Structures are given as C-alpha cells and as structure tokens.
Amino acid sequence: MWLPVGVGLVSRAGRRLAASARGDAVPSPNIWHWPETYEIENRAQDVHGDIWRVLAEHAPWQGKDVLDVGCGDGFHLPRFAESARSVTGVEPHPPLVARAQARVGDRIEVVAGSAQRLPLPDASIDVVHARTAYFFGPGCEPGLAEADRVLRPGGVLAVVDLDLARSPYGGWLRADLPNVSPHEIEKFFDIKGFDRHAVDTTWRFEDRAALESVLRIEFSKAVAKRALAQMTGLSFPVAYVVRVRRKPSGLVVPG
C-alpha cells in the first residue's frame, strides 16, 4: 500500500513520524481511494511468484499462525490460508476491512487495527507479513515493537517493500521522493537486525488501459507521464526487498 505522491507522498515521512507517535494509521491513498484500480495492480504484480518463493524460504508459513499487517482488501490472505494453521489480517481503513471480509468470508479473520496497535495478544503469532505497508524505515519503530510483541519466540517478521535504489520503478519513486534516501532506509533495517533479500519481479498487465490506470495512482502526474512514455509494452521489471528478522527463542548468552 505505497503512498502516491499525487496525493501528498512528499510529506509522508513527517506524517508517518507523527502518526507513529500517536499510534494512528498511516494513510495509503492509492488503495484507500481507488481499491478497484489497486486490485488490478495486485493482480499484475509478481506474475512469476518470486516474492512468494523468497518468503517460503525465509519466512515459511505452512502450519503456522500468520498475521498480515496492512492487509488492505485481503488480496494476499487466501494464499497464506492455503497452508497456514490460521491467518489474521489487520487493516486500519474500515472500507478495506469490509472488502477483505467479503473476499475471505469466515475462513480468515480480518480485524480493524494499526501496525502500532495490533489487536492481538502477546506471543500469539508465528509469522508477521507486511507488504508495502507501513514499514518504510526510520519512523516505523512502534510498528516493529508491536510485531515483536505479538510474535512467539522464534517467530519471523517479513517486510516486503519496493527497492527505491533500482530502476525503472525505483527511479520513478525517487523522482517523486527526492528527500528519501534508499541508503538510509537500508542502514535503518541493517541496524535493526534484518536480513536483506533482493527480489527481481515482473509486473504484467492485460492491456494498456490497466497499466496506465495503475501508474497514475502511484505517481505524480509528471512522473506517471514519464513512466508511461518509457513503457512501450504491457510488462516491466520491478525490484523488491524482502527483509526478515527472527525473534530470539531464548536468552542470548554472551560468548
């Protein structure tokens, strides 16, 4: 749920810090305002399943209790539910909570809540998954603390985000985010003890109208125009980063 510049992403960092301090939700105006277009985007992303492959290797969910933070309208929840013991989606925006509940029915629990205030008991989850939702580096410490609280010892937090350092998508993001440093984001997660896994994916759309509609909700008008001029076909590469941190399962004894 990346926040588009066209509706104010340039000030995202300051809003995120303030919202984190209050425990408020951080708005995601792309999916909040255009959920149908975001559904098209979700279906176009990662057509070869490369992110799922990395998650399965480094944050396996089979037979586990899974939490999807910022689950939006629940697009990824059924995939986890195929083999997880239980799946819970947490989403702060009430209309998206309703859409997610309609998508999954009684099979999966979807509840309202924010990353900073997860409505789950301590040590109740094995895998926390967050995909382009809230965890953008400096300022997300309250959400990291909450993920640690709900994770059982040995549990895994997996943060999936777009790689701002790599083009073409990262280049478009940087054009709209001149004050955001990919280096500082990577440094933050390194200090916080995350392992980093680069993932190359492909986005593929059914037609040009779908591609254009998605880029226009993700970028400012000028950058979307530039991106569309670069994209002559219906697919393009998008680089992601999967960041994984495991909660210690016991006391750490100094060596």
C-alpha positions as CSV (number, residue, x, y, z in Angstrom):
1,M,0.0,0.0,0.0
2,W,2.5,2.6,-1.2
3,L,1.5,6.2,-0.7
4,P,1.4,8.0,-4.0
5,V,2.9,11.4,-4.5
6,G,-0.1,12.7,-6.4
7,V,-1.9,12.9,-3.1
8,G,0.9,14.1,-0.9
9,L,3.6,11.5,-0.5
10,V,6.3,14.1,-0.3
11,S,5.3,14.8,3.2
12,R,4.9,11.1,4.1
13,A,7.9,10.9,6.4
14,G,6.8,13.7,8.7
15,R,3.2,12.4,8.8
16,R,4.5,8.9,9.5
17,L,6.6,10.0,12.4
18,A,3.6,12.0,13.9
19,A,1.2,9.1,13.3
20,S,3.6,6.6,14.8
21,A,3.9,8.7,17.9
22,R,0.1,8.8,18.3
23,G,-0.5,5.2,17.3
24,D,-2.6,6.4,14.3
25,A,-2.9,4.7,10.9
26,V,-0.7,6.0,8.1
27,P,-3.0,6.6,5.2
28,S,-2.5,4.8,1.9
29,P,-4.4,7.0,-0.5
30,N,-3.9,4.7,-3.6
31,I,-5.8,1.7,-2.3
32,W,-7.9,3.8,0.1
33,H,-9.2,6.0,-2.8
34,W,-9.0,3.6,-5.7
35,P,-9.4,0.0,-4.4
36,E,-10.6,-1.3,-7.8
37,T,-7.5,0.0,-9.5
38,Y,-5.3,-1.3,-6.8
39,E,-6.9,-4.7,-7.4
40,I,-5.7,-4.5,-10.9
41,E,-2.2,-3.6,-9.6
42,N,-2.2,-6.5,-7.2
43,R,-3.1,-9.0,-10.0
44,A,-0.3,-7.6,-12.2
45,Q,2.4,-7.8,-9.6
46,D,5.0,-10.6,-9.3
47,V,3.5,-12.7,-12.0
48,H,6.1,-15.4,-11.6
49,G,5.7,-15.7,-7.8
50,D,9.3,-14.6,-7.0
51,I,8.3,-12.8,-3.7
52,W,6.3,-15.9,-2.6
53,R,9.3,-18.1,-3.3
54,V,11.6,-15.9,-1.1
55,L,9.0,-15.8,1.6
56,A,8.6,-19.5,1.6
57,E,12.3,-20.0,2.0
58,H,13.0,-17.4,4.7
59,A,9.6,-17.0,6.4
60,P,7.7,-20.3,5.9
61,W,4.1,-20.1,7.0
62,Q,3.0,-23.7,6.4
63,G,1.2,-24.9,9.6
64,K,1.8,-21.6,11.3
65,D,-0.3,-18.7,12.7
66,V,0.1,-15.8,10.2
67,L,-0.6,-12.1,10.6
68,D,-0.8,-9.8,7.6
69,V,-0.3,-6.2,8.7
70,G,-1.9,-3.6,6.5
71,C,-3.7,-6.3,4.6
72,G,-5.7,-3.9,2.6
73,D,-8.7,-5.6,1.0
74,G,-7.2,-9.0,1.7
75,F,-5.6,-9.8,-1.6
76,H,-2.8,-11.9,-0.1
77,L,-4.8,-13.6,2.7
78,P,-6.1,-16.6,0.7
79,R,-2.6,-17.5,-0.4
80,F,-1.4,-17.8,3.2
81,A,-4.6,-19.7,4.2
82,E,-3.9,-22.5,1.7
83,S,-1.4,-24.0,4.1
84,A,-1.2,-21.9,7.3
85,R,-2.8,-23.0,10.6
86,S,-4.6,-19.7,10.9
87,V,-4.5,-16.3,9.1
88,T,-5.4,-12.9,10.5
89,G,-5.5,-9.7,8.5
90,V,-5.2,-6.3,10.3
91,E,-6.2,-3.2,8.3
92,P,-6.8,0.4,9.6
93,H,-9.2,1.6,6.9
94,P,-12.8,0.4,7.6
95,P,-13.9,0.2,4.0
96,L,-11.0,-2.0,3.2
97,V,-11.7,-4.2,6.3
98,A,-15.2,-4.7,4.9
99,R,-13.9,-5.5,1.4
100,A,-11.4,-8.0,2.9
101,Q,-14.1,-9.7,5.0
102,A,-16.2,-10.0,1.9
103,R,-13.3,-11.6,0.0
104,V,-12.4,-14.2,2.6
105,G,-15.7,-14.9,4.3
106,D,-15.5,-16.9,7.5
107,R,-12.3,-18.7,6.5
108,I,-10.0,-15.9,7.7
109,E,-10.3,-13.3,10.4
110,V,-9.9,-9.7,9.4
111,V,-9.9,-7.0,12.1
112,A,-9.5,-3.3,12.3
113,G,-6.3,-2.0,13.7
114,S,-3.0,-0.3,13.0
115,A,0.6,-1.5,12.9
116,Q,1.4,0.5,16.0
117,R,-1.6,-1.0,17.9
118,L,-2.2,-4.6,16.8
119,P,-5.4,-6.0,18.3
120,L,-3.8,-9.4,19.1
121,P,-2.4,-11.0,22.3
122,D,1.2,-11.2,23.2
123,A,3.2,-14.1,21.6
124,S,0.2,-15.4,19.5
125,I,1.7,-15.3,16.0
126,D,4.5,-17.2,14.2
127,V,4.8,-15.1,11.0
128,V,4.1,-11.4,10.7
129,H,3.9,-10.3,7.0
130,A,3.8,-6.7,5.9
131,R,3.9,-5.9,2.2
132,T,4.4,-2.3,1.1
133,A,2.6,-1.3,4.3
134,Y,3.9,1.0,7.0
135,F,7.4,-0.3,7.4
136,F,9.4,2.2,5.4
137,G,12.4,2.7,7.6
138,P,13.0,5.4,10.2
139,G,9.8,6.2,12.0
140,C,8.4,2.7,12.0
141,E,9.9,1.7,15.4
142,P,6.4,1.5,17.1
143,G,5.3,-1.0,14.5
144,L,8.4,-3.1,14.8
145,A,7.9,-3.2,18.6
146,E,4.3,-4.3,18.1
147,A,5.4,-7.1,15.7
148,D,7.9,-8.3,18.3
149,R,5.2,-8.3,20.9
150,V,2.7,-10.5,19.1
151,L,5.4,-12.9,17.7
152,R,6.2,-16.0,19.6
153,P,9.8,-16.8,20.4
154,G,11.4,-17.9,17.2
155,G,8.8,-16.2,15.1
156,V,9.6,-14.2,12.0
157,L,8.8,-10.7,10.8
158,A,8.9,-10.4,7.0
159,V,8.8,-6.9,5.5
160,V,8.3,-6.7,1.7
161,D,9.0,-3.4,0.1
162,L,9.9,-1.8,-3.2
163,D,13.6,-1.2,-3.8
164,L,14.0,2.5,-4.3
165,A,17.6,2.1,-5.4
166,R,16.8,0.1,-8.6
167,S,15.2,1.3,-11.8
168,P,12.8,1.6,-13.5
169,Y,10.3,1.6,-10.7
170,G,12.8,2.8,-8.1
171,G,13.8,5.6,-10.3
172,W,10.2,6.8,-10.7
173,L,9.8,6.7,-6.9
174,R,13.0,8.6,-6.3
175,A,11.8,11.3,-8.7
176,D,8.7,11.8,-6.6
177,L,10.7,11.3,-3.3
178,P,13.8,13.5,-3.7
179,N,14.3,13.7,0.1
180,V,14.0,10.0,0.8
181,S,17.4,8.1,0.9
182,P,17.4,4.5,-0.1
183,H,20.8,4.3,1.7
184,E,19.3,5.5,5.0
185,I,16.4,3.0,4.7
186,E,18.8,0.1,4.2
187,K,21.0,1.4,7.1
188,F,18.0,1.5,9.4
189,F,16.9,-2.1,8.7
190,D,20.5,-3.3,8.9
191,I,20.9,-1.7,12.4
192,K,17.6,-3.3,13.4
193,G,18.9,-6.7,12.6
194,F,17.1,-7.6,9.4
195,D,18.5,-9.9,6.7
196,R,18.1,-8.4,3.3
197,H,16.9,-10.5,0.2
198,A,16.7,-8.7,-3.2
199,V,13.9,-10.0,-5.4
200,D,13.5,-9.3,-9.1
201,T,9.9,-9.5,-10.2
202,T,7.8,-8.8,-13.3
203,W,4.6,-6.8,-13.4
204,R,2.3,-7.7,-16.3
205,F,-1.0,-6.1,-17.3
206,E,-3.8,-7.3,-19.5
207,D,-4.0,-4.1,-21.5
208,R,-2.6,-0.6,-21.8
209,A,-5.5,1.0,-20.0
210,A,-4.9,-1.1,-16.9
211,L,-1.2,-0.3,-16.9
212,E,-1.9,3.4,-17.3
213,S,-4.5,3.5,-14.5
214,V,-2.1,1.9,-12.1
215,L,0.8,4.2,-12.7
216,R,-1.5,7.2,-12.4
217,I,-2.5,6.3,-8.9
218,E,1.1,5.5,-7.8
219,F,2.9,8.6,-9.1
220,S,2.6,12.3,-9.6
221,K,1.2,13.4,-12.9
222,A,4.6,14.3,-14.3
223,V,6.3,11.1,-13.2
224,A,3.4,8.9,-14.4
225,K,3.7,10.6,-17.8
226,R,7.4,9.9,-17.9
227,A,6.9,6.3,-16.8
228,L,4.2,5.7,-19.5
229,A,6.5,7.1,-22.1
230,Q,9.2,4.6,-21.1
231,M,6.8,1.6,-21.1
232,T,6.1,0.5,-24.6
233,G,4.7,-3.0,-23.7
234,L,2.5,-4.4,-21.1
235,S,5.1,-5.6,-18.6
236,F,8.2,-4.3,-16.9
237,P,10.6,-5.3,-14.2
238,V,10.1,-4.2,-10.6
239,A,12.7,-4.8,-7.9
240,Y,11.7,-5.6,-4.3
241,V,13.5,-6.2,-1.0
242,V,12.3,-8.8,1.4
243,R,13.6,-8.1,4.9
244,V,13.4,-10.8,7.5
245,R,14.1,-10.8,11.3
246,R,13.6,-13.7,13.6
247,K,12.6,-13.1,17.3
248,P,15.0,-14.8,19.6
249,S,13.8,-18.1,21.0
250,G,15.7,-17.9,24.3
251,L,18.3,-16.0,26.3
252,V,21.3,-14.7,24.3
253,V,24.3,-15.8,26.3
254,P,27.4,-13.6,25.7
255,G,30.2,-15.6,24.0
